[in-house]
Amino acid sequence: MTSQQEDFNGIDLYTWATPNGRKVSIMLEELELPYRVFSVDITQGDQHRPEFLAFSPNNKIPAIIDHETGVGMMESGAILMYLAQKTGKLMRSSGEKYWQQMQWLMFQTGHVGPMLGQTHHFVKFNPGKAPYAEERYSKENARLYEVLENRLQERDFICDDYSIVDIATWPWISRYEFQQMNLSDYPRLKTWYLRIAERPAVKRGYAVPKNLLVPIPG
């Protein structure tokens, strides 16, 4: 990570301490790209400020501005793909392995993220308010864990090699306590989780934005 400076030619990361935000900070750390962090405090409504909406019109974090290319992007999955293509790392460029990664990345963005996010909302933050929703999302949470448990049979990572798929999925599993899940019930998933947790870049990226370097200007 780099501090703010004039003529910065790296990436501005607009983020908060959520699984989706941590996907991108982990990716940036893994790729060793220069970046600086702008905190978007979603508890205070920063995501609705006009200067943020200018390049993240869905008013969600994370978002980036790449000063080297002039590209501004929202949506964590798309950002991971952009950074992988930019560097030629952590994502296959074509062939069967590429499509394998794409299907599991879509599994994360279409199922793991949205469904586990609903578990957080109803089970962690609003317990007792909607028993039907709590049961529904807890069951789906367990089903998705089982899908990953089965997928990790005889492989170290979701698509064999460490890739954007693992980076996208891991921060959501790191919130297993929010989901009232016991990782010991899923031994292969637990081993995968611990293997990734020990990566130095993951440790650094997960801490973002622990130290909120620069608030959104304006």
Rosetta silent file (secondary structure, phi, psi, omega in degrees, C-alpha in Angstrom):
SEQUENCE: MTSQQEDFNGIDLYTWATPNGRKVSIMLEELELPYRVFSVDITQGDQHRPEFLAFSPNNKIPAIIDHETGVGMMESGAILMYLAQKTGKLMRSSGEKYWQQMQWLMFQTGHVGPMLGQTHHFVKFNPGKAPYAEERYSKENARLYEVLENRLQERDFICDDYSIVDIATWPWISRYEFQQMNLSDYPRLKTWYLRIAERPAVKRGYAVPKNLLVPIPG
SCORE:     score description
SCORE:     0.000 S_00000001
   1 L     0.000  147.997 -179.036    0.000    0.000    0.000 S_00000001
   2 L  -121.327  155.073  177.100    1.196    3.493   -0.694 S_00000001
   3 L   -84.353  163.660 -178.068    0.468    6.801    0.936 S_00000001
   4 L   -66.273  138.400  178.676   -1.263    9.643   -0.844 S_00000001
   5 L  -156.226  161.891  176.967    1.006   11.666   -3.070 S_00000001
   6 L   -70.305  153.748  178.132    0.878   13.925   -6.115 S_00000001
   7 L    56.856   36.137  179.127    1.078   12.352   -9.568 S_00000001
   8 L   -69.432  129.697 -175.486   -0.027    9.025   -8.144 S_00000001
   9 L  -114.765   17.266 -179.597   -0.131    6.428  -10.913 S_00000001
  10 L  -101.691 -144.257 -173.416   -1.570    3.523   -8.966 S_00000001
  11 E  -116.730  131.017  170.368   -5.054    2.482   -7.855 S_00000001
  12 E   -90.059  124.577  178.175   -7.448    4.258   -5.541 S_00000001
  13 E  -108.779  120.116  175.845   -9.463    1.745   -3.546 S_00000001
  14 E  -101.810  117.024 -167.220  -12.751    2.915   -2.067 S_00000001
  15 E  -154.656  172.790  171.996  -13.715    0.362    0.530 S_00000001
  16 L  -146.894  170.956 -172.526  -14.998   -0.606    3.954 S_00000001
  17 L   -81.954   69.095  177.727  -14.371   -3.585    6.235 S_00000001
  18 L  -125.689  164.752  177.018  -16.775   -6.023    4.566 S_00000001
  19 H   -55.995  -43.275 -179.801  -16.184   -9.308    2.727 S_00000001
  20 H   -65.468  -38.868  177.207  -16.667   -7.652   -0.657 S_00000001
  21 H   -64.542  -39.979 -177.302  -14.287   -4.858    0.234 S_00000001
  22 H   -70.849  -25.093  173.802  -11.662   -7.288    1.460 S_00000001
  23 H   -51.739  -48.681 -171.798  -11.758   -9.229   -1.796 S_00000001
  24 H   -76.671  -40.257  178.201  -10.152   -6.307   -3.577 S_00000001
  25 H   -65.079  -36.852  175.190   -7.642   -5.295   -0.901 S_00000001
  26 H   -64.400  -43.812  179.454   -6.444   -8.910   -0.715 S_00000001
  27 H   -60.533  -43.919  179.949   -6.169   -9.024   -4.511 S_00000001
  28 H   -63.663  -38.336  177.892   -4.152   -5.802   -4.583 S_00000001
  29 H   -68.578  -41.319  178.988   -1.820   -7.145   -1.922 S_00000001
  30 H   -62.360  -37.651 -177.903   -1.382  -10.448   -3.740 S_00000001
  31 H   -84.445  -10.105 -179.301   -0.533   -8.607   -6.962 S_00000001
  32 L    57.683   39.767  176.875    1.724   -6.118   -5.137 S_00000001
  33 L   -87.069  144.595  176.100    0.126   -3.221   -6.999 S_00000001
  34 L   -70.743  130.256  178.566    0.525    0.301   -5.630 S_00000001
  35 E  -151.348  160.100  174.258   -2.732    1.528   -4.122 S_00000001
  36 E  -130.579  151.784 -170.316   -4.116    3.939   -1.613 S_00000001
  37 E  -106.777  131.980  171.719   -7.216    3.517    0.504 S_00000001
  38 E  -117.266  120.514 -177.571  -10.205    5.822    0.775 S_00000001
  39 E   -77.162  134.444  174.841  -12.633    4.844    3.510 S_00000001
  40 L  -119.128   95.433 -174.716  -16.313    4.740    2.630 S_00000001
  41 L   -75.945   98.510 -176.098  -18.084    4.476    5.962 S_00000001
  42 L   -71.831  -14.923  175.887  -21.267    2.678    4.977 S_00000001
  43 L   -76.950  -17.000  179.830  -22.602    3.056    8.529 S_00000001
  44 L  -109.778    3.955  176.801  -22.607    6.837    8.004 S_00000001
  45 L    83.517   15.386 -179.589  -23.968    6.827    4.447 S_00000001
  46 H   -58.304  -27.560 -177.467  -20.719    7.759    2.682 S_00000001
  47 H   -68.201   -9.908  179.741  -21.698    5.433   -0.176 S_00000001
  48 H  -100.281    3.059 -178.009  -24.464    7.856   -1.149 S_00000001
  49 L   -73.026  141.001 -173.850  -22.202   10.868   -1.580 S_00000001
  50 H   -56.882  -36.756 -177.910  -22.241   12.295   -5.124 S_00000001
  51 H   -68.009  -27.059  175.659  -18.476   12.051   -5.606 S_00000001
  52 H   -80.806  -40.793  179.596  -18.649    8.304   -4.885 S_00000001
  53 H   -63.022  -21.661 -179.091  -21.745    7.745   -7.017 S_00000001
  54 L   -60.036  -30.893  179.361  -19.902    9.294   -9.960 S_00000001
  55 L  -125.133    0.464  173.277  -17.942    6.065  -10.439 S_00000001
  56 L  -136.192   72.234 -171.064  -19.990    3.619   -8.323 S_00000001
  57 L   -64.993  -13.887  175.411  -23.590    4.357   -9.340 S_00000001
  58 L   -86.322    7.956 -179.820  -24.968    1.354   -7.422 S_00000001
  59 L    44.145   47.122  176.215  -23.739    3.066   -4.228 S_00000001
  60 L  -128.333  148.044  169.938  -21.897   -0.051   -3.058 S_00000001
  61 L   -94.238  156.673    0.817  -18.298   -0.678   -2.053 S_00000001
  62 L   -88.186  167.910  170.727  -15.747   -1.560   -3.227 S_00000001
  63 E  -146.386  157.746  178.868  -14.854    0.589   -6.193 S_00000001
  64 E  -134.283  156.888  164.665  -11.553    1.524   -7.776 S_00000001
  65 E  -127.612  121.057  178.964  -10.000    4.182   -9.952 S_00000001
  66 E   -96.404  107.053 -176.161   -6.896    3.063  -11.828 S_00000001
  67 L   -72.656  -18.003  177.329   -4.856    6.199  -12.499 S_00000001
  68 L   -72.400  -36.792 -175.866   -2.563    4.344  -14.875 S_00000001
  69 L  -110.090  -15.032 -176.149   -5.393    3.482  -17.277 S_00000001
  70 L    81.907    5.735 -177.859   -8.109    5.964  -16.311 S_00000001
  71 E   -83.230  132.317  170.424  -10.527    3.106  -15.597 S_00000001
  72 E  -115.741  135.887 -174.173  -13.032    3.473  -12.772 S_00000001
  73 E  -141.771  147.688  167.930  -14.949    0.365  -11.703 S_00000001
  74 E  -116.605  178.558  178.883  -17.533   -0.935   -9.274 S_00000001
  75 L    73.689  111.966 -170.523  -18.579   -4.544   -8.469 S_00000001
  76 H   -60.448  -40.359 -179.980  -16.015   -6.662   -6.647 S_00000001
  77 H   -63.754  -43.587  178.462  -16.085   -9.616   -9.047 S_00000001
  78 H   -65.198  -37.503  178.626  -15.532   -7.399  -12.072 S_00000001
  79 H   -63.754  -42.892  177.730  -12.735   -5.554  -10.262 S_00000001
  80 H   -59.890  -43.053  179.421  -10.960   -8.847   -9.522 S_00000001
  81 H   -64.753  -40.561  178.624  -11.193   -9.821  -13.188 S_00000001
  82 H   -61.083  -47.640 -178.176   -9.907   -6.415  -14.271 S_00000001
  83 H   -66.702  -36.530  177.740   -6.899   -6.600  -11.943 S_00000001
  84 H   -65.522  -43.021  179.705   -6.144  -10.173  -12.986 S_00000001
  85 H   -68.711  -36.800  179.939   -6.255   -9.257  -16.660 S_00000001
  86 H   -60.340  -37.791 -174.450   -4.185   -6.133  -16.051 S_00000001
  87 H  -103.424  -15.402 -175.383   -1.374   -8.156  -14.483 S_00000001
  88 L    72.637   25.408 -176.740   -1.807  -11.546  -16.137 S_00000001
  89 L  -128.145  150.491  170.675   -1.972  -13.196  -12.716 S_00000001
  90 L    67.978   11.443  173.125   -4.437  -15.253  -10.668 S_00000001
  91 L  -153.605  131.821  176.392   -6.846  -15.874  -13.555 S_00000001
  92 L   -68.044  151.706 -177.261   -6.460  -18.019  -16.660 S_00000001
  93 L   -92.034  -19.593 -178.669   -6.845  -16.130  -19.929 S_00000001
  94 L  -168.848  176.920  173.810   -8.663  -18.815  -21.912 S_00000001
  95 H    84.823 -174.569 -175.850   -9.483  -22.495  -22.195 S_00000001
  96 H   -59.949  -40.787 -179.080  -11.181  -24.976  -19.908 S_00000001
  97 H   -64.460  -36.487  177.203   -9.440  -23.682  -16.763 S_00000001
  98 H   -61.189  -47.222 -177.663  -10.662  -20.150  -17.499 S_00000001
  99 H   -69.647  -31.423  173.703  -14.287  -21.292  -17.744 S_00000001
 100 H   -61.678  -44.682  177.749  -13.901  -23.386  -14.624 S_00000001
 101 H   -64.621  -39.359 -179.206  -12.789  -20.258  -12.790 S_00000001
 102 H   -64.066  -41.432 -178.093  -15.620  -18.224  -14.278 S_00000001
 103 H   -66.840  -36.605  179.312  -18.321  -20.632  -13.163 S_00000001
 104 H   -78.480  -27.391  171.842  -17.005  -20.705   -9.608 S_00000001
 105 H   -67.159  -40.621  176.706  -16.559  -16.936   -9.549 S_00000001
 106 H   -66.352  -34.208  174.691  -20.210  -16.611  -10.616 S_00000001
 107 H   -59.388  -41.310  178.542  -21.102  -19.106   -7.890 S_00000001
 108 H   -68.016  -49.462 -175.133  -19.509  -16.746   -5.390 S_00000001
 109 H   -72.200  -26.775 -177.801  -21.069  -13.552   -6.725 S_00000001
 110 H   -96.133  -19.886 -175.377  -24.489  -15.120   -7.323 S_00000001
 111 H  -128.285  -61.569 -174.489  -24.807  -17.405   -4.307 S_00000001
 112 H   -58.102  -50.183 -178.307  -22.111  -17.286   -1.627 S_00000001
 113 H   -65.071  -57.843 -177.414  -22.057  -13.505   -1.298 S_00000001
 114 H   -61.210  -42.959 -176.492  -25.773  -12.710   -1.513 S_00000001
 115 H   -72.484  -43.158  178.171  -26.990  -15.671    0.556 S_00000001
 116 H   -68.290  -31.243  174.736  -24.389  -15.424    3.305 S_00000001
 117 H   -62.128  -37.483  176.499  -25.019  -11.695    3.365 S_00000001
 118 H   -69.011  -34.669  174.045  -28.678  -12.412    4.124 S_00000001
 119 H   -60.689  -44.121  177.263  -27.589  -14.738    6.923 S_00000001
 120 H   -57.202  -45.012 -175.054  -25.591  -11.862    8.379 S_00000001
 121 H   -64.267  -49.316 -172.712  -28.623   -9.566    8.143 S_00000001
 122 H   -87.501  -39.080 -173.928  -31.202  -11.856    9.710 S_00000001
 123 H   -86.529  -44.030 -176.727  -29.180  -14.173   11.979 S_00000001
 124 H   -82.703  -49.028 -168.655  -26.372  -11.914   13.195 S_00000001
 125 H   -99.465  -18.399 -178.900  -27.852   -8.426   13.211 S_00000001
 126 L  -135.880   50.677 -177.431  -31.625   -8.965   13.526 S_00000001
 127 L   -64.676  141.368  176.202  -32.159  -12.200   15.461 S_00000001
 128 L    85.281   -7.660 -177.031  -35.704  -13.056   16.446 S_00000001
 129 L   -87.388  -27.897 -176.298  -37.344  -10.612   14.036 S_00000001
 130 L  -146.783   79.333 -176.560  -37.989  -12.993   11.150 S_00000001
 131 H   -55.842  -37.931  178.992  -37.787  -16.686   12.148 S_00000001
 132 H   -61.696  -45.369 -179.710  -38.711  -17.870    8.655 S_00000001
 133 H   -65.938  -39.671  177.985  -35.895  -15.829    7.088 S_00000001
 134 H   -59.864  -44.781  179.757  -33.425  -16.980    9.719 S_00000001
 135 H   -67.095  -43.245 -178.044  -34.245  -20.614    8.997 S_00000001
 136 H   -60.243  -50.690 -174.939  -34.247  -20.132    5.228 S_00000001
 137 H   -76.697  -29.290  174.713  -30.868  -18.425    5.015 S_00000001
 138 H   -65.093  -41.520  177.672  -29.227  -20.599    7.649 S_00000001
 139 H   -65.285  -41.112  179.101  -30.193  -23.690    5.651 S_00000001
 140 H   -68.023  -36.829  175.702  -28.931  -22.137    2.432 S_00000001
 141 H   -56.636  -48.893 -179.677  -25.746  -21.099    4.210 S_00000001
 142 H   -64.461  -38.284  179.150  -25.154  -24.718    5.244 S_00000001
 143 H   -62.909  -42.450 -179.747  -25.950  -25.963    1.736 S_00000001
 144 H   -67.505  -37.372  174.380  -23.370  -23.629    0.186 S_00000001
 145 H   -60.002  -39.790 -179.296  -20.754  -24.716    2.708 S_00000001
 146 H   -67.369  -37.865  175.800  -21.485  -28.293    1.682 S_00000001
 147 H   -58.969  -45.765  179.489  -21.049  -27.422   -2.001 S_00000001
 148 H   -67.706  -39.497  177.595  -17.618  -25.989   -1.219 S_00000001
 149 H   -57.667  -44.570  179.414  -16.755  -28.924    1.036 S_00000001
 150 H   -68.273  -38.449 -179.326  -17.480  -31.324   -1.827 S_00000001
 151 H   -63.956  -32.509 -175.287  -15.633  -29.179   -4.337 S_00000001
 152 L   -85.520    8.531  174.868  -12.488  -29.197   -2.208 S_00000001
 153 L   -67.372  122.498  177.540  -12.212  -32.959   -2.219 S_00000001
 154 L    62.380   27.513  171.711   -8.717  -33.862   -3.430 S_00000001
 155 L  -147.411  147.619 -177.815   -7.800  -30.268   -4.302 S_00000001
 156 L   -81.118  -29.679 -177.586   -6.128  -27.488   -2.329 S_00000001
 157 L  -132.178  165.524 -170.593   -8.042  -24.620   -3.929 S_00000001
 158 L   -61.177  -36.956  177.409  -11.472  -24.241   -5.499 S_00000001
 159 L  -118.812   43.759  177.165  -10.112  -24.370   -9.050 S_00000001
 160 L    73.296  -60.240  176.911   -6.963  -26.382   -8.294 S_00000001
 161 L   -96.000  148.609  174.734   -4.606  -23.376   -8.396 S_00000001
 162 L   -59.244  129.843 -172.306   -4.934  -20.384   -6.070 S_00000001
 163 L  -152.989 -176.381  177.272   -6.924  -17.809   -8.029 S_00000001
 164 H   -59.766  -22.937  178.927   -9.418  -14.968   -7.944 S_00000001
 165 H   -65.656  -45.016  177.405  -12.057  -17.571   -7.056 S_00000001
 166 H   -66.163  -40.696  179.805  -10.422  -18.256   -3.692 S_00000001
 167 H   -63.885  -37.093  179.015   -9.845  -14.549   -3.120 S_00000001
 168 H   -71.303  -35.866 -172.568  -13.524  -13.828   -3.819 S_00000001
 169 H   -86.562  -38.328 -171.436  -14.838  -16.636   -1.629 S_00000001
 170 H   -56.836  -44.217 -178.332  -12.498  -16.611    1.365 S_00000001
 171 H   -61.495  -27.703  176.805  -13.620  -13.313    2.983 S_00000001
 172 H   -73.427  -38.360  177.020  -17.192  -14.603    3.141 S_00000001
 173 H   -70.319  -26.426  178.973  -16.146  -17.817    4.856 S_00000001
 174 L   -65.302  -14.250  176.623  -14.043  -15.724    7.241 S_00000001
 175 L   -97.329   27.798 -176.922  -17.362  -14.480    8.659 S_00000001
 176 L   -57.383  -31.194  179.222  -18.406  -17.996    9.692 S_00000001
 177 L   -68.114  -36.949  175.253  -19.067  -16.793   13.247 S_00000001
 178 L   -58.926  -32.952 -175.062  -21.571  -14.222   11.942 S_00000001
 179 L   -90.561    0.460 -177.492  -23.310  -17.144   10.236 S_00000001
 180 L    55.625   40.645  178.869  -23.226  -19.351   13.363 S_00000001
 181 L  -103.922  143.376  176.190  -21.365  -21.992   11.358 S_00000001
 182 L  -103.673  109.666 -177.468  -18.859  -24.449   12.812 S_00000001
 183 H   -62.997  -24.168  179.554  -16.014  -24.892   10.350 S_00000001
 184 H   -65.125  -18.617  175.666  -15.049  -28.158   12.024 S_00000001
 185 H   -75.056  -10.178 -177.903  -18.198  -29.652   10.481 S_00000001
 186 L  -131.329   76.536 -169.177  -16.580  -29.051    7.069 S_00000001
 187 H   -60.378  -37.529  179.143  -12.999  -30.326    7.426 S_00000001
 188 H   -70.460  -40.286  176.976  -11.881  -29.736    3.843 S_00000001
 189 H   -63.565  -39.894  178.742  -13.345  -26.241    3.830 S_00000001
 190 H   -63.483  -43.459  178.869  -11.659  -25.535    7.163 S_00000001
 191 H   -61.989  -43.264  176.177   -8.287  -26.713    5.834 S_00000001
 192 H   -59.670  -46.423 -178.833   -8.728  -24.505    2.754 S_00000001
 193 H   -59.387  -47.290 -178.379   -9.713  -21.566    4.953 S_00000001
 194 H   -68.325  -36.680  178.394   -6.669  -21.936    7.212 S_00000001
 195 H   -59.739  -45.298 -178.610   -4.309  -22.451    4.262 S_00000001
 196 H   -73.049  -36.397 -178.742   -5.390  -19.136    2.734 S_00000001
 197 H   -60.570  -23.908 -178.342   -5.485  -17.333    6.090 S_00000001
 198 L   -85.027   -6.707 -179.941   -1.742  -17.922    6.461 S_00000001
 199 L   -70.819  128.982 -178.898   -0.852  -16.100    3.247 S_00000001
 200 H   -56.149  -40.274 -179.377    0.940  -12.823    4.105 S_00000001
 201 H   -65.987  -34.015  177.969   -0.938  -10.887    1.408 S_00000001
 202 H   -67.421  -42.268  177.913   -4.259  -12.133    2.763 S_00000001
 203 H   -60.405  -44.132 -179.830   -3.349  -10.993    6.260 S_00000001
 204 H   -67.021  -45.631 -177.460   -2.413   -7.543    4.964 S_00000001
 205 H   -66.429  -33.180 -179.100   -5.447   -7.231    2.724 S_00000001
 206 H   -68.925  -23.956 -179.072   -7.852   -8.362    5.406 S_00000001
 207 L   -78.903   -6.154 -179.114   -6.673   -5.520    7.655 S_00000001
 208 L   -88.798  132.343   -3.842   -7.864   -2.909    5.136 S_00000001
 209 L   -99.910   70.660  176.801   -9.212   -0.440    6.079 S_00000001
 210 L   -57.500  -46.049  172.111   -8.263   -1.108    9.679 S_00000001
 211 L  -100.550  105.654 -174.830   -6.231    2.080    9.536 S_00000001
 212 L   -78.140  100.628 -168.428   -8.463    4.454    7.608 S_00000001
 213 L   -70.613  -49.486 -173.152   -5.847    6.403    5.726 S_00000001
 214 E  -140.768  123.014  174.478   -7.827    9.001    3.798 S_00000001
 215 E   -70.950  160.572  177.542  -11.529    9.900    3.966 S_00000001
 216 L   -59.138  129.275  179.851  -13.403   10.476    0.729 S_00000001
 217 L   -68.261  152.577  175.738  -12.563   14.040   -0.358 S_00000001
 218 L    96.426    0.000    0.000  -15.319   16.591   -0.597 S_00000001
